[in-house]
Amino acid sequence: MKIIVLGGFLGSGKTTALLSLARFLVNRCEKRENAVMILENEIGEVGVDDKTVAAAGLNVTNLFAGCVCCTASGELTVAAQRILREYDPEWLIIETTGIAYPREIRANLGSALGLEPRILVIADAVRWKRLYRAMNVLLAGQLESADAVLLNKCDAASPDAVAGAEAQIGTLNGAIPLFRVSAADGIADEVWETATGCGL
C-alpha cells in the first residue's frame, strides 16, 4: 500500500484537488474494487468533504475526534492498519485537517506501519500573503516536509500574488517541486505524475 498525505490550510482547495488525484490514481490502478481508498480527517461531528468524495464514487473512511497529527494519531494508525488489512488498496490518500502538520503524520505511520507516505501540500495563491502574515509558523510547518507543493487558485490570483507566493514558498522549502494549478479547472496528469512520484 502506498500512502499520500494531502495537506494544506483550510480553504486551500484540498478536496477539489483530492478528487482530481483520486481519479488520476484510479485510472492508473488495476481495475479492481477499492484500489484507491481515502481517509478523511474531520474536526467536528459531521463530515462534509467526505460526502463530496463519496458522491464521486470513491471509498471514504472518516476519522473524527481531532487532528491526525496529534490527538488522534493512534486512531489514524489503527484506521490505516484496518484499511490495509480489510481492503489492501494500492493507494491510500489521507486528507488532513487544515491545521495538521503532515510531518507528524509521516512519523506516526512510519513507526506504526513501516510505510513512508508521500506528502503533497496545497497552498492558496489568492490568500497566501494574508495567511502567511497571520500564521507563518503553521504554514511553514506544513511545507517543510512536503515532497511537492501545488500552488492552487492561480487562475484567480494576480500574477504578482502568484509570483510572491511562489518566491516565499521557495524560501521555506526550495528543494521541492512546485506546480501552479487551478484545481477547479482540473489538474493535468503530468502534474500528478511528478507530484506523486508515479512518473519517476
Secondary structure as GFF3:
##gff-version 3
##sequence-region A 1 200
A	DSSP	beta_strand	2	7	.	.	.	ID=ss1
A	DSSP	alpha_helix	14	28	.	.	.	ID=ss2
A	DSSP	beta_strand	36	41	.	.	.	ID=ss3
A	DSSP	alpha_helix	49	55	.	.	.	ID=ss4
A	DSSP	beta_strand	59	63	.	.	.	ID=ss5
A	DSSP	alpha_helix	73	86	.	.	.	ID=ss6
A	DSSP	beta_strand	91	95	.	.	.	ID=ss7
A	DSSP	alpha_helix	102	113	.	.	.	ID=ss8
A	DSSP	beta_strand	118	124	.	.	.	ID=ss9
A	DSSP	alpha_helix	128	143	.	.	.	ID=ss10
A	DSSP	beta_strand	148	152	.	.	.	ID=ss11
A	DSSP	alpha_helix	159	172	.	.	.	ID=ss12
A	DSSP	beta_strand	178	180	.	.	.	ID=ss13
A	DSSP	three_ten_helix	183	185	.	.	.	ID=ss14
A	DSSP	alpha_helix	189	196	.	.	.	ID=ss15
###
